[in-house]
Amino acid sequence: MPRLSDVISVLEELYPPRWAEPWDAVGLVCGDPHAEVSRVLLAVDPVQAVVDEAVAWGADLVVTHHPLYLRGTSSVAATTPKGRVVHTLIRNGVALHVAHTNADHADPGVSDALAEAVGLRVTGPLVADPTDPAGRRGTGRVGELPEPEPLSAFAVRVAAALPATAAGIRIAGDPDRRIARVAVCGGSGDSLFEAVRAAGADAYVTADLRHHPASEASETAPVALVDAAHWATEWPWLRLAERDLAAEAERRAWALEIKVSTLVTDPWTAHAPMPNPTD
């Protein structure tokens, strides 16, 4: 049975902390490096429901994509939701490790998993990492569909590929437009419109698109926008991380159980359709 430090070493080989953005907070949040690990739970968000799931399952380690304390803190008192998460983890001997923008930039990483989920053949990063001589790492991905299809059909494809959320999928563009070349970015991606245009993408799949950037992008270049829930665009990475961690565990002959959380931790919990406009 591996120790926590052994499992963290593998995770940091897959997702080196040096690939994270300077503002990010990745790595081990809590846990004893000498403790043994037999069960690992993978999730997007380090929220109480996920931690409770980990405790109920008997996990020794939770690996999340999103950080617990992104902006730092001066207290972990159990008077706040984050503080209660810390107390629950430590009280039950569960470690927490974060792979955030280092997993975004990895090859394969978060956007590779999103591209795979929607059936794209990846041709390269949307924004390449200048430190990668192979040109494979970076932010977002660009890929090709097996066959061109209308935007309406492509939106259905994305909706079917991602876990269901209350918000569903929003699209901007002509439903009959043919889609062949697609850019994707797991998580918030409306800062990358210039790269999307430069890539010659017919459509862009991402999350958290804001009104003004989306409007300007639609006016500047005829790229179709497919906007999904933030959580949903990053969840496919959990399966990728499960596969790669399991392969490394098998290579080292570790007795390690790995589970992907299917809890929907998207903050939006319901959707009320508006009536159709009338004349």
N, C-alpha and C positions, 0 to 999 in steps of 0.2 A: 504494500500500500504506500503510495507516495506521500510525502509531506507537502504542506502548503507551499513551501519555497520551491519545491520541484515543479508543481503545477504552474506556479507563477512564472517560473523560468520558461516553460513551454509557451505560455500565453504571450510572454514578452518576446519570444522568438517569432511568433506568428504576427504580433502587433507591437513592434518595438515602440516604447514610449517616446523615443526621439522623433518619431513621425508625427506626434501630436502637435497641434497648434500651440504657440506660446501661452495663450490665454487659458488653455484647457487644464483639466484636473483629472489625470488618469493614474492608474496603478492601484496598489493595495490601499484600501481605505481603513479596514480593520481586520484583525486576525493575527494569530500566532504563527510565524513562519515554520515553527517546529511541529505544529499540530498535524496529525494525519488526516488525509482527505480521501473519502471513498465515494462521495456523491457531490456532483456539481450541478447547480441549476443555472440556466442561462435565461436572461430576461432583458427587456429594453430599459425598463425604469426601476430604480431602487426605491419603490414605494412600499407602504406597509403591507398591502395585499400580497405582493411578491415575497416579502420577507416572511410573512405568515405561511405562505405556501412552502417556502424553503424549510421552515421549522417543522411543519407537519410532515413533510417528506423525509426529514432527517438529513438534509443537505449539510455539508461541511463548508461549502463555498458557494457564493452567489457571484456570478459574473454578469454585469450589466453594461449596456452601451452608454447610457446616460450617467453622468456623474451624480453623486449625492450632494456634495458641496462644491458647486462650480465656482462660486465667488468667495469661498473661504468662510470661516466662522470663528467666533471667539468662545463658543459654548456648544456642547452637545447635550445639554440638559434635556430631559424627557418632557419638556414643556412645549415643544414644537413637534410637528410631524417628523421632521428629519432627525431630531433628537431621539424620538421614540424608536425610529428605525435603528439608530446606532445602539440604543439600549437593548432592543430585542435581539439584534445580531450578537452582541457581546454576551448577553445573559445566556444565550443558547449555543454559544461556541461556534457561530457561523461567521466565516470571513466574507468580505466584500471586495471585489476587484473590478475596476472600470477600464474598458477599452473603448474610447470615444473617437476623437478625430484620428487617432493612430489606426483604428479599424476602418475609418472612412478612407484613408489614404493607402491602405494595404492592397496588395495584389495576391490573392483575391480579397476584396473587402466588401463594405456595406453596399456600394453601388453595383458591384459585380453580382451580388446576390439578388438585388432588385432587377437587374438586367436579365439574369437567368430566369427569374420568376415570370417575367412577361414575355419570355421566348426570344430574346435578342441574341445575336452572335456579336459579342463584344469585339470592337476593332481597336479600342484604345481609350485612354482617359480623356475626360472632357477638358480638364486643366491638368497638364502633366506636372509631376514633381521634378523640378530642375536638378535635384540631387540623385535622381534615378537614371543611370546610364542606359538602362534597357528601355526606358520610356513607358513602363507599364503601370507604375504607381501614379497616384494623383487623385484629384477630387472629381467625382462623377465619372460616368462612362458614356461612350458613344457606341451604338451597335446597329445592326441591320435585322429587320424582320425576315423570316423565310420567304415571304411573298408580300408585296404591297397590299394594303387593305384600307378601306375607308376609315376616317377618324372615328365614326360611330362604332365600327366593329373593333377598332383598336381600344377604345375606351371600355367596351365590354370585356375585352381581353384582360385589361389591367384590373378591372373590378373583380374578375374571377380569379386572378392570380394572387391578389393580396388578401390578407385577413379582413373580414368585414368590420366596418366601423359605422357609427351613427351618421357621420358626415357623408360617407360614400365617396364617389368620384365626381369632380367637377371638370368640365371641359370648356375650352375657349377655341373657337375656330369653326370652319365650315364642316359639318358632319360628313360631307361627301368627299372631302379632301383625301387624296391618296397618301398613305403614310408608309414609308419604307425605311428611312434613316431616323433613328431616335436617340436623343440624349436623355440620360437619367441621372438623378442625384438623390440619394436617400436623405431624408430630412429636409431642412429649410434650404431652398435652392434659388431664390429669386435674386441673389447677388451674381448669378452666373449667366445672365442672359447674353452678354457680349460673347462669351465662349460658345454658347448654344448657337448663336448666329454664325460665328466663325466656323463651327463644325458642319454647317449646312444641314442641320437637323430639320426634319419635317414636323417633328413633335418633341415635346419636352415633358418628361414625367418627373415630378418632384412633389414637395409639400409646402404648406404655409405660404402660398402665393398671396401677396398683398395687392390691394386694388391698384394703386398707382404704378408699381413696377410691372404688373401684368398688363395693364392698359397700355403703357408705353411700349412694352415688348410687342404687343399685338399690332400696334400702329407702325412700329419701326420695321418689322420684318414679318412675313406671313408664316410664323411658326405656330402650330397648334399647341395649346397648353393642356396638360392633364394633371390635375391637382388632387392628390390623395391625402389622407391623414398622415401626419408626421410619424406617429407610431407605426402605422401600417407599412410605410415605405422602408422602415428600418428593421421590422420584424424578420423578414427573410434572412437577414444576416445571421440570426441565431442558429438556423439550420446549417449554414455554412460553417460557423464556428464550432458547432457540435460535431460535424463531420471531421474537421481538421484536428480538433482536440482529441477525438476518439481515435483517429489514425495514429497520432503521436503516443497516446496511452497504450495502444496495442503494440506499437513498435518497442516500447519500453517494458512491456509485460506488466502494466499496472492494472490492478483490479479497480477500475474507475467507472462508476455509473454516471451518465450525463443525461440531463433532461432539459428540454426546452419548455419554458412556461408558455401556456396558451391563454393566460389571463389577458383580457383586453384592458390595457392601462391607458388607452387614449382618454384624455379628460372629457371629451364630448360624449355624452351618454344617450342622447335622443335626438331625433330629427322630426320636425313638424313641417310637412310640405305646405307651401303657400298655394292658394288657389290660382288657377290660370287667369291671366289678365283678360278682361273683357272689353269689348268696344264701348 
